Amino acid sequence: MQSTIYYKPSTSPDFQLPWKSSKYPACKTPKLFSKIPTLPNSLRTQITYELEEGVNNDGVQPSNPTKLPVVIRRYGKVLRCFWDGNSVRLLSVDAGGSSGASFCFNLDKAVEASNLAVRNFFIPKQVSENYIGYVKWKFLHRVFSSALQVLATQAMFRAIGIGYSRSLTSAAALNWVLKDGLGRLSRCIYTASLASSFDTNLKRVRFSTALLFTLSIGVELLTPIFPRHFLLLASLANVAKQMSLACYMATSPSIHRSFAIADNLAEVSAKSQIQSVCFDNLGLMLAAVLNLFLKNNQRLQARLPFILYPIFSAVDLFGIYQGLKYVHLQTLTKDRIEIIIDTWISSGYVPSPEEVSKDEEIIFLWTKGKEPWRIRIGCMNPKGHLPKLSAMAMQSVGNEDYYFVCTEIFYRGLGRTREQDILLCVREGARTVDVIMGLLQACYVRKVLHSSMWESMMKASDSSDLVIKEWFKLVDDSKQYVKREFGPLNEQMVAQGWVTKNILLNTQEQTRYSYMDD
């Protein structure tokens, strides 16, 4: 049924419609427009149409309707406005050259309409281009994760005796309540202790807790083998699950915001919930079908979770890992600024969020910081050793300085391996600009220290007069470099879409020093 908008012309004798004037013969339809605007490319082919039921309201066969320069697209259809002499009508436009009233089934159009309907159901209207890739990998992750959870729940039911004559309902319920209570308590403790890392290490924390969630399912699968230790195993598994859930809920808004290019964060979040529900139901169906096939073989059905667990877990984690690669965060953290500045120093340009996303480490938290001369933001660590260079660097700090760069020495590992780091100390009241300038200076110093001359000098002695003299010369050169390069660097960061108003730092990196002029 075509939508119709009726307009009833005035019947006043003082006003006569142009198409009812005697200047036009009755057999002709006047041209209301001397020039019809050109339609988009999708409608430049032959346009055919047919009026609804072939007659107007008066029961009279209308003459050729006049095209109006207004085209409306909605619900996958293209409608154009026409004037038939009595009213404005919205008629379906066929861009394929066939009649709009044809009843022939067009497979291509049916497939296109179906794809459009599915896309509108799952995908928000305005999102970045990488969102589709993220949803594809999310589909893989949610389906297999949901199937694993179904198998784990079945295993736990067998462990507490549900479905068997010897089951004790009150004992099973008590065990279930206890393991849920312990899990929620651990979730609160975990969230409070790791709150800042959800922003600064979002991808690594997300993947690490996803791995923890997968391991918790494996622990749940062991409950039928050790039914006497059900409460211990189930509680451990639920603690890991609650920690993973806390991380998922804490990091999801930042991930959704990276895709919402039109500030439509609520729409992106709502579509994400629709995706999760649908994908999880598919995983539930997958587990149900597998159990249905093996319903007559109880022994094989009991072993099925242990056979599928390594396969489904690998697919689940692979989907999460690949999906996080499509998340391009525009917020600044210490790690992202280091990647940006290192690229600027070596190549002279600022990488985009997509390029930085490829270089970000996702796999584990403890893989970061193993490179020599790593940069740390904060204040002196009592466990570390501060050489004479650091003491002299602190002596040179003035009232107008909001940061300074020095070195620190750590002895790590069982072998007490000596490692030297660069420490960036930031003063109270420092702005975001000061932190970026400090990191720019620290990255420049690190690049120079990587040279063979400096490595040999620092290993020989870090307190000799030659080393001290060369160090302060290096510090002066780095300050001049910052003054010269910070302006162009900041401009290109803004042009690439980076949010430069704030820097997300963890609790240790937020430590500041105060200046005292005694």
RODO-2510 file (C-alpha; in nm, 4 decimals, decimal comma):
residues 518
     n   res          X          Y          Z
     1     m     0,0000     0,0000     0,0000
     2     q     0,1502     0,3305    -0,1073
     3     s     0,1573     0,6162     0,1399
     4     t    -0,0535     0,9126     0,0258
     5     i    -0,0520     1,2739     0,1381
     6     y    -0,3650     1,4609     0,0280
     7     y    -0,3897     1,8278    -0,0345
     8     k    -0,7351     1,9749    -0,0961
     9     p    -0,7119     2,2870    -0,3165
    10     s    -0,9035     2,5998    -0,2313
    11     t    -1,2370     2,6475    -0,4089
    12     s    -1,2377     3,0249    -0,3692
    13     p    -1,3357     3,1996    -0,6961
    14     d    -1,0631     3,4576    -0,6376
    15     f    -0,7921     3,1957    -0,6600
    16     q    -0,7654     2,9577    -0,9501
    17     l    -0,5168     2,6759    -0,9633
    18     p    -0,2853     2,6954    -1,2631
    19     w    -0,3731     2,3492    -1,3970
    20     k    -0,7441     2,4423    -1,4009
    21     s    -0,6913     2,7604    -1,5960
    22     s    -0,8363     2,7917    -1,9448
    23     k    -0,4866     2,8464    -2,0808
    24     y    -0,4259     2,4711    -2,0623
    25     p    -0,6229     2,2209    -2,2706
    26     a    -0,8109     1,9569    -2,0786
    27     c    -0,6102     1,6782    -2,2381
    28     k    -0,2741     1,8131    -2,1263
    29     t    -0,1018     1,8173    -1,7927
    30     p     0,0857     2,1396    -1,7339
    31     k     0,4511     2,1438    -1,6332
    32     l     0,4887     2,2782    -1,2845
    33     f     0,8669     2,2870    -1,3065
    34     s     1,0728     2,3926    -1,6025
    35     k     1,3595     2,1712    -1,4870
    36     i     1,3522     1,8563    -1,2776
    37     p     1,6625     1,8217    -1,0549
    38     t     1,8898     1,5318    -1,1365
    39     l     1,8420     1,2282    -0,9136
    40     p     2,1307     1,0468    -0,7451
    41     n     2,3195     0,7800    -0,9373
    42     s     2,1098     0,5037    -0,7840
    43     l     1,7968     0,6515    -0,9455
    44     r     1,9346     0,7681    -1,2789
    45     t     1,8194     0,4531    -1,4523
    46     q     1,4726     0,4226    -1,5935
    47     i     1,2098     0,5025    -1,3290
    48     t     0,8760     0,3312    -1,3419
    49     y     0,5802     0,3723    -1,1160
    50     e     0,2161     0,2938    -1,0920
    51     l    -0,0518     0,4794    -0,8997
    52     e    -0,2279     0,2983    -0,6211
    53     e    -0,5219     0,1063    -0,7719
    54     g    -0,4808     0,3150    -1,0894
    55     v    -0,7404     0,5792    -0,9922
    56     n    -0,7551     0,8894    -0,7771
    57     n    -1,0026     0,9728    -0,5017
    58     d    -1,2691     1,0854    -0,7468
    59     g    -1,2661     0,7515    -0,9241
    60     v    -1,1213     0,9137    -1,2379
    61     q    -0,8200     0,7698    -1,4154
    62     p    -0,5510     1,0371    -1,3607
    63     s    -0,3309     1,1750    -1,6302
    64     n     0,0448     1,1303    -1,6179
    65     p     0,1473     1,2538    -1,2713
    66     t     0,4090     1,5239    -1,2337
    67     k     0,7364     1,4342    -1,0689
    68     l     0,8297     1,6417    -0,7672
    69     p     1,1963     1,6897    -0,6763
    70     v     1,1686     1,5094    -0,3413
    71     v     1,2855     1,1507    -0,2835
    72     i     1,2453     0,9764     0,0551
    73     r     1,4350     0,6681     0,1670
    74     r     1,3026     0,4678     0,4589
    75     y     1,2899     0,1023     0,5658
    76     g     1,4953     0,0036     0,2622
    77     k     1,2474     0,1550     0,0162
    78     v     1,2851     0,4534    -0,2152
    79     l     0,9736     0,6706    -0,2450
    80     r     0,9276     0,9740    -0,4669
    81     c     0,6666     1,2483    -0,4457
    82     f     0,4268     1,2906    -0,7412
    83     w     0,1400     1,5308    -0,8051
    84     d    -0,1590     1,3606    -0,9700
    85     g    -0,3768     1,6701    -1,0002
    86     n    -0,5566     1,6292    -0,6681
    87     s    -0,2976     1,5274    -0,4114
    88     v     0,0694     1,4573    -0,3490
    89     r     0,1473     1,0859    -0,3495
    90     l     0,4471     0,8875    -0,2307
    91     l     0,5124     0,6205    -0,4907
    92     s     0,7679     0,3443    -0,4860
    93     v     1,0525     0,4055    -0,7285
    94     d     1,2025     0,1109    -0,9133
    95     a     1,5651     0,1797    -1,0084
    96     g     1,6036    -0,1487    -1,1918
    97     g     1,3906    -0,0626    -1,4915
    98     s     1,1007    -0,2948    -1,4030
    99     s     0,7521    -0,1902    -1,3119
   100     g     0,6860    -0,1054    -0,9479
   101     a     0,3665    -0,3118    -0,9661
   102     s     0,5365    -0,6232    -1,0991
   103     f     0,4723    -0,9359    -0,8947
   104     c     0,7803    -1,1199    -1,0284
   105     f     1,0091    -1,2306    -0,7459
   106     n     1,3479    -1,0590    -0,7586
   107     l     1,6066    -1,2595    -0,5638
   108     d     1,8681    -0,9832    -0,5619
   109     k     1,6227    -0,7347    -0,4174
   110     a     1,5048    -0,9819    -0,1548
   111     v     1,8624    -1,0520    -0,0453
   112     e     1,9431    -0,6809    -0,0378
   113     a     1,6332    -0,6047     0,1685
   114     s     1,7161    -0,8864     0,4113
   115     n     2,0740    -0,7666     0,4543
   116     l     1,9522    -0,4140     0,5164
   117     a     1,6991    -0,5331     0,7743
   118     v     1,9610    -0,7378     0,9606
   119     r     2,2080    -0,4508     0,9508
   120     n     1,9547    -0,2034     1,0888
   121     f     1,8664    -0,4493     1,3649
   122     f     2,2233    -0,5152     1,4816
   123     i     2,4300    -0,2152     1,3690
   124     p     2,3885     0,1461     1,4875
   125     k     2,3252     0,4164     1,2294
   126     q     2,6491     0,6116     1,2698
   127     v     2,9589     0,4187     1,3724
   128     s     3,3188     0,4039     1,2559
   129     e     3,4210     0,1760     0,9700
   130     n     3,6006    -0,0727     1,1954
   131     y     3,2799    -0,1514     1,3885
   132     i     3,1677    -0,4239     1,1452
   133     g     3,4944    -0,6133     1,1902
   134     y     3,4584    -0,5889     1,5670
   135     v     3,1040    -0,7322     1,5563
   136     k     3,2125    -1,0247     1,3372
   137     w     3,4735    -1,1346     1,5891
   138     k     3,2353    -1,0644     1,8761
   139     f     2,9920    -1,3094     1,7160
   140     l     3,2572    -1,5825     1,7207
   141     h     3,3511    -1,5064     2,0801
   142     r     2,9975    -1,4914     2,2223
   143     v     2,8681    -1,8055     2,0498
   144     f     3,1456    -2,0340     2,1701
   145     s     3,1664    -1,8724     2,5131
   146     s     2,7931    -1,9220     2,5626
   147     a     2,8172    -2,2854     2,4548
   148     l     3,0990    -2,3437     2,7039
   149     q     2,8946    -2,1909     2,9858
   150     v     2,6052    -2,4265     2,9120
   151     l     2,8349    -2,7295     2,9275
   152     a     2,9914    -2,6021     3,2512
   153     t     2,6501    -2,5482     3,4114
   154     q     2,5485    -2,9036     3,3216
   155     a     2,8673    -3,0337     3,4805
   156     m     2,7976    -2,8427     3,8026
   157     f     2,4422    -2,9762     3,8157
   158     r     2,5767    -3,3300     3,7935
   159     a     2,8284    -3,2522     4,0679
   160     i     2,5664    -3,1391     4,3221
   161     g     2,3335    -3,4250     4,2305
   162     i     2,0479    -3,2413     4,0590
   163     g     1,8473    -3,4968     3,8627
   164     y     1,9494    -3,7912     4,0782
   165     s     1,7485    -3,9570     4,3519
   166     r     2,0207    -3,9072     4,6111
   167     s     2,0290    -3,5291     4,5640
   168     l     1,9728    -3,3084     4,8628
   169     t     1,7985    -2,9894     4,7573
   170     s     1,8860    -2,7851     5,0655
   171     a     2,2579    -2,8748     5,0513
   172     a     2,2761    -2,7986     4,6794
   173     a     2,1055    -2,4638     4,7276
   174     l     2,3368    -2,3716     5,0176
   175     n     2,6483    -2,4524     4,8160
   176     w     2,5183    -2,2478     4,5244
   177     v     2,4434    -1,9449     4,7436
   178     l     2,7817    -1,9616     4,9169
   179     k     2,9805    -1,9734     4,5944
   180     d     2,7814    -1,6777     4,4530
   181     g     2,8356    -1,4745     4,7689
   182     l     3,2105    -1,5325     4,7691
   183     g     3,2264    -1,4422     4,4010
   184     r     3,0500    -1,1099     4,4480
   185     l     3,2703    -1,0175     4,7430
   186     s     3,5818    -1,0867     4,5353
   187     r     3,4367    -0,8787     4,2538
   188     c     3,4125    -0,5746     4,4824
   189     i     3,7703    -0,6156     4,6051
   190     y     3,9061    -0,6649     4,2539
   191     t     3,7229    -0,3634     4,1103
   192     a     3,8412    -0,1345     4,3902
   193     s     4,2048    -0,2414     4,3581
   194     l     4,2293    -0,2235     3,9796
   195     a     3,9975     0,0654     3,8951
   196     s     4,2534     0,2920     3,7222
   197     s     4,3941     0,0081     3,5092
   198     f     4,0600    -0,0258     3,3309
   199     d     4,1450     0,2990     3,1486
   200     t     4,5224     0,2841     3,1206
   201     n     4,5527    -0,0851     3,0227
   202     l     4,2059    -0,1450     2,8808
   203     k     4,2884    -0,3999     2,6115
   204     r     4,5394    -0,5978     2,8158
   205     v     4,3107    -0,6140     3,1190
   206     r     4,0155    -0,7107     2,8985
   207     f     4,2019    -0,9981     2,7345
   208     s     4,3640    -1,1148     3,0605
   209     t     4,0295    -1,1342     3,2383
   210     a     3,8776    -1,3109     2,9358
   211     l     4,1498    -1,5737     2,9735
   212     l     4,0663    -1,5926     3,3441
   213     f     3,6992    -1,6449     3,2562
   214     t     3,7883    -1,9322     3,0232
   215     l     3,9983    -2,0962     3,2934
   216     s     3,7100    -2,0620     3,5393
   217     i     3,4896    -2,2653     3,3041
   218     g     3,7568    -2,5361     3,3042
   219     v     3,7473    -2,5411     3,6852
   220     e     3,3678    -2,5781     3,6779
   221     l     3,4022    -2,8748     3,4451
   222     l     3,6097    -3,0499     3,7143
   223     t     3,3311    -3,0389     3,9745
   224     p     3,1709    -3,3733     3,8683
   225     i     3,5110    -3,5424     3,9081
   226     f     3,5585    -3,3998     4,2598
   227     p     3,2024    -3,3637     4,3944
   228     r     3,3196    -3,3504     4,7567
   229     h     3,5141    -3,0316     4,6773
   230     f     3,2261    -2,8699     4,4919
   231     l     3,2129    -2,5584     4,7095
   232     l     3,5866    -2,4930     4,6801
   233     l     3,6016    -2,5449     4,3023
   234     a     3,2765    -2,3604     4,2308
   235     s     3,3794    -2,0682     4,4517
   236     l     3,7176    -2,0351     4,2805
   237     a     3,5510    -2,0457     3,9399
   238     n     3,2882    -1,7910     4,0396
   239     v     3,5508    -1,5545     4,1807
   240     a     3,7275    -1,5574     3,8434
   241     k     3,3971    -1,5114     3,6615
   242     q     3,2970    -1,2153     3,8753
   243     m     3,6342    -1,0479     3,8179
   244     s     3,5953    -1,0967     3,4440
   245     l     3,2406    -0,9603     3,4558
   246     a     3,3576    -0,6528     3,6483
   247     c     3,6225    -0,5854     3,3849
   248     y     3,3722    -0,6354     3,1017
   249     m     3,1258    -0,3876     3,2504
   250     a     3,3982    -0,1328     3,3316
   251     t     3,5642    -0,1357     2,9893
   252     s     3,2568    -0,1622     2,7654
   253     p     3,1652     0,2120     2,7739
   254     s     3,5137     0,3121     2,6544
   255     i     3,5000     0,0573     2,3721
   256     h     3,1533     0,1712     2,2669
   257     r     3,2608     0,5355     2,2780
   258     s     3,5437     0,4639     2,0344
   259     f     3,2852     0,3538     1,7754
   260     a     3,0246     0,6277     1,8394
   261     i     3,1327     0,8927     1,5905
   262     a     2,8137     1,0984     1,6360
   263     d     2,8017     1,0896     2,0197
   264     n     2,5372     0,8140     1,9902
   265     l     2,6820     0,6186     2,2817
   266     a     2,3412     0,5031     2,4091
   267     e     2,2488     0,3602     2,0679
   268     v     2,5798     0,1754     2,0362
   269     s     2,5360     0,0317     2,3884
   270     a     2,1788    -0,0768     2,3132
   271     k     2,2811    -0,2488     1,9892
   272     s     2,5635    -0,4214     2,1768
   273     q     2,3113    -0,5714     2,4173
   274     i     2,0993    -0,6946     2,1255
   275     q     2,4065    -0,8565     1,9700
   276     s     2,5054    -1,0251     2,2969
   277     v     2,1580    -1,1702     2,3542
   278     c     2,1255    -1,3053     2,0000
   279     f     2,4788    -1,4442     1,9836
   280     d     2,4471    -1,6044     2,3276
   281     n     2,1228    -1,7734     2,2239
   282     l     2,2982    -1,9183     1,9211
   283     g     2,5646    -2,0609     2,1520
   284     l     2,2950    -2,2075     2,3741
   285     m     2,1363    -2,3705     2,0686
   286     l     2,4732    -2,5116     1,9653
   287     a     2,5212    -2,6752     2,3062
   288     a     2,1630    -2,8048     2,3049
   289     v     2,2067    -2,9646     1,9622
   290     l     2,5285    -3,1355     2,0715
   291     n     2,3552    -3,2752     2,3804
   292     l     2,0578    -3,3857     2,1703
   293     f     2,2777    -3,5907     1,9412
   294     l     2,4342    -3,7686     2,2390
   295     k     2,1275    -3,8142     2,4577
   296     n     2,1349    -4,1930     2,4127
   297     n     2,5019    -4,2206     2,5071
   298     q     2,5378    -4,0974     2,8653
   299     r     2,9059    -4,1852     2,8908
   300     l     3,0009    -3,9883     2,5821
   301     q     2,7726    -3,7034     2,6887
   302     a     2,9599    -3,6795     3,0198
   303     r     3,2935    -3,6663     2,8368
   304     l     3,1741    -3,4177     2,5768
   305     p     3,2690    -3,1012     2,7777
   306     f     3,6285    -3,2186     2,8179
   307     i     3,6533    -3,2878     2,4433
   308     l     3,5073    -2,9541     2,3380
   309     y     3,6633    -2,7345     2,6059
   310     p     4,0083    -2,6836     2,4455
   311     i     3,8571    -2,6263     2,0996
   312     f     3,5843    -2,3847     2,2078
   313     s     3,8211    -2,2012     2,4436
   314     a     4,0762    -2,1457     2,1694
   315     v     3,8108    -2,0108     1,9304
   316     d     3,6659    -1,7917     2,2067
   317     l     4,0000    -1,6317     2,2986
   318     f     4,0980    -1,5901     1,9346
   319     g     3,7732    -1,4038     1,8704
   320     i     3,8361    -1,1688     2,1645
   321     y     4,1954    -1,1035     2,0564
   322     q     4,1010    -1,0248     1,6979
   323     g     3,8037    -0,8118     1,8044
   324     l     4,0203    -0,5913     2,0276
   325     k     4,2377    -0,5106     1,7277
   326     y     3,9393    -0,3291     1,5768
   327     v     3,9038    -0,1072     1,8860
   328     h     4,0857     0,2192     1,8116
   329     l     4,0884     0,4283     2,1293
   330     q     4,1507     0,8013     2,0879
   331     t     4,2282     0,8699     2,4543
   332     l     4,5895     0,9187     2,5617
   333     t     4,7712     0,6920     2,8031
   334     k     5,1415     0,6693     2,8826
   335     d     5,1888     0,3719     2,6498
   336     r     5,0056     0,5355     2,3585
   337     i     5,1958     0,8633     2,3986
   338     e     5,5230     0,6695     2,3974
   339     i     5,4269     0,5044     2,0670
   340     i     5,3243     0,8416     1,9204
   341     i     5,6410     1,0212     2,0346
   342     d     5,8775     0,7394     1,9280
   343     t     5,7175     0,7477     1,5816
   344     w     5,7473     1,1267     1,5729
   345     i     6,1168     1,1201     1,6689
   346     s     6,2091     0,8462     1,4217
   347     s     5,9761     0,9236     1,1279
   348     g     5,8519     1,2808     1,1778
   349     y     5,4763     1,2140     1,1777
   350     v     5,1999     1,1311     1,4270
   351     p     5,0390     0,7876     1,3813
   352     s     4,6611     0,7566     1,3756
   353     p     4,4658     0,5730     1,6487
   354     e     4,4356     0,2777     1,4105
   355     e     4,8146     0,2565     1,3668
   356     v     4,8780     0,2859     1,7393
   357     s     4,6166     0,0162     1,8045
   358     k     4,8222    -0,2303     1,5998
   359     d     5,1318    -0,1622     1,8132
   360     e     4,9553    -0,1845     2,1491
   361     e     5,0251    -0,5000     2,3468
   362     i     4,7098    -0,6972     2,4225
   363     i     4,8150    -1,0362     2,5452
   364     f     4,9376    -1,0027     2,9053
   365     l     5,0042    -0,7293     3,1569
   366     w     5,3441    -0,8634     3,2547
   367     t     5,4906    -0,8539     2,9041
   368     k     5,5142    -0,4747     2,9169
   369     g     5,8256    -0,2990     3,0403
   370     k     6,0936    -0,5570     2,9558
   371     e     6,2814    -0,3315     2,7137
   372     p     6,5962    -0,1437     2,8312
   373     w     6,5646     0,2146     2,9521
   374     r     6,1915     0,1944     2,9997
   375     i     6,0200     0,5154     3,1067
   376     r     5,8327     0,5343     3,4344
   377     i     5,6125     0,8233     3,5484
   378     g     5,5949     0,8818     3,9216
   379     c     5,8373     0,9475     4,2040
   380     m     6,1395     0,7757     4,3509
   381     n     6,0913     0,4135     4,4456
   382     p     6,2426     0,3309     4,7881
   383     k     6,3367    -0,0151     4,6557
   384     g     6,5367     0,1363     4,3717
   385     h     6,8828     0,2925     4,3726
   386     l     6,9153     0,6547     4,2681
   387     p     7,2611     0,7342     4,1292
   388     k     7,4509     1,0600     4,1641
   389     l     7,3000     1,1761     3,8343
   390     s     6,9531     1,1737     3,9885
   391     a     7,0639     1,3773     4,2907
   392     m     7,2213     1,6396     4,0665
   393     a     6,9109     1,6455     3,8452
   394     m     6,6982     1,7221     4,1516
   395     q     6,9362     1,9975     4,2573
   396     s     6,8931     2,1672     3,9207
   397     v     6,5111     2,1821     3,9504
   398     g     6,3742     2,5369     3,9768
   399     n     6,0463     2,6891     4,0869
   400     e     5,9337     2,7322     3,7264
   401     d     5,9867     2,3641     3,6391
   402     y     5,6898     2,1273     3,6467
   403     y     5,8836     1,8090     3,5718
   404     f     6,2335     1,6711     3,5569
   405     v     6,3979     1,3613     3,4093
   406     c     6,6491     1,1419     3,5912
   407     t     6,7673     0,7807     3,6023
   408     e     6,7106     0,4989     3,8512
   409     i     6,8646     0,1566     3,8968
   410     f     6,6798    -0,1652     3,9852
   411     y     6,8015    -0,5175     4,0580
   412     r     6,5327    -0,7563     3,9321
   413     g     6,4845    -1,1309     3,9283
   414     l     6,6494    -1,4125     4,1140
   415     g     6,9812    -1,3292     3,9529
   416     r     6,9531    -0,9671     4,0685
   417     t     7,0029    -0,8373     3,7169
   418     r     7,0943    -0,4690     3,7049
   419     e     6,8522    -0,2594     3,5025
   420     q     6,8490     0,1155     3,4429
   421     d     6,5282     0,3080     3,3823
   422     i     6,4307     0,6665     3,3057
   423     l     6,2153     0,8324     3,5692
   424     l     5,9856     1,1236     3,4845
   425     c     5,8853     1,3095     3,8012
   426     v     5,5872     1,5423     3,7650
   427     r     5,5135     1,8270     4,0039
   428     e     5,1819     1,8997     4,1715
   429     g     4,9711     2,1357     3,9634
   430     a     5,1235     2,0208     3,6334
   431     r     4,8959     2,0338     3,3290
   432     t     4,8457     1,7742     3,0587
   433     v     5,0786     1,9747     2,8358
   434     d     5,3564     1,9454     3,0945
   435     v     5,3213     1,5664     3,1089
   436     i     5,3367     1,5369     2,7288
   437     m     5,6425     1,7638     2,7178
   438     g     5,8069     1,5553     2,9898
   439     l     5,7434     1,2336     2,7973
   440     l     5,8778     1,3951     2,4796
   441     q     6,1990     1,4829     2,6619
   442     a     6,2245     1,1372     2,8206
   443     c     6,1754     0,9609     2,4849
   444     y     6,4427     1,1801     2,3244
   445     v     6,6845     1,0993     2,6092
   446     r     6,6091     0,7277     2,5753
   447     k     6,6857     0,7320     2,2039
   448     v     7,0276     0,8867     2,2707
   449     l     7,1008     0,6482     2,5595
   450     h     7,0433     0,3502     2,3287
   451     s     7,3621     0,4409     2,1428
   452     s     7,6628     0,2189     2,2084
   453     m     7,8717     0,5074     2,3468
   454     w     7,6271     0,5841     2,6259
   455     e     7,5718     0,2162     2,7127
   456     s     7,9427     0,1629     2,7630
   457     m     7,9777     0,4848     2,9649
   458     m     7,6846     0,4047     3,1960
   459     k     7,8040     0,0487     3,2561
   460     a     8,1522     0,1672     3,3433
   461     s     8,0478     0,4350     3,5929
   462     d     7,7420     0,6516     3,6268
   463     s     7,9060     0,8987     3,8663
   464     s     8,2239     0,9932     3,6835
   465     d     8,2792     1,3552     3,5869
   466     l     8,2656     1,2685     3,2170
   467     v     7,9296     1,0954     3,2505
   468     i     7,7833     1,3803     3,4577
   469     k     7,9046     1,6393     3,2079
   470     e     7,7644     1,4467     2,9103
   471     w     7,4366     1,3835     3,0948
   472     f     7,3660     1,7513     3,1576
   473     k     7,4599     1,8304     2,8003
   474     l     7,2080     1,5676     2,6901
   475     v     6,9413     1,7164     2,9199
   476     d     6,9989     2,0646     2,7730
   477     d     6,9755     1,9269     2,4185
   478     s     6,6534     1,7446     2,5038
   479     k     6,4967     2,0620     2,6456
   480     q     6,5778     2,2519     2,3279
   481     y     6,4301     1,9667     2,1250
   482     v     6,1074     1,9841     2,3272
   483     k     6,0748     2,3598     2,2735
   484     r     6,1240     2,3134     1,8998
   485     e     5,9095     2,0057     1,8376
   486     f     5,6226     2,0218     2,0866
   487     g     5,4116     2,2717     1,8878
   488     p     5,4069     2,0745     1,5592
   489     l     5,3634     1,7476     1,7512
   490     n     5,0585     1,8725     1,9412
   491     e     4,8987     2,0126     1,6246
   492     q     4,9341     1,6832     1,4398
   493     m     4,7970     1,4884     1,7366
   494     v     4,4817     1,6994     1,7322
   495     a     4,4564     1,6645     1,3529
   496     q     4,4771     1,2835     1,3817
   497     g     4,1827     1,2779     1,6227
   498     w     4,3655     1,2249     1,9515
   499     v     4,1959     1,3601     2,2641
   500     t     4,4704     1,5794     2,4128
   501     k     4,2721     1,7384     2,6967
   502     n     4,3606     1,4650     2,9464
   503     i     4,6017     1,1772     2,9942
   504     l     4,4790     0,8596     3,1635
   505     l     4,7337     0,7538     3,4258
   506     n     4,7236     0,4747     3,6821
   507     t     4,7571     0,5250     4,0558
   508     q     5,1387     0,5032     4,0614
   509     e     5,1714     0,7385     3,7640
   510     q     4,9537     0,9982     3,9368
   511     t     5,2070     1,0436     4,2189
   512     r     5,3416     1,3996     4,2235
   513     y     5,6254     1,5810     4,4000
   514     s     5,6127     1,9216     4,5710
   515     y     5,8770     2,1909     4,5321
   516     m     6,0292     2,3413     4,8469
   517     d     6,2628     2,6400     4,8191
   518     d     6,4560     2,6254     5,1469
***
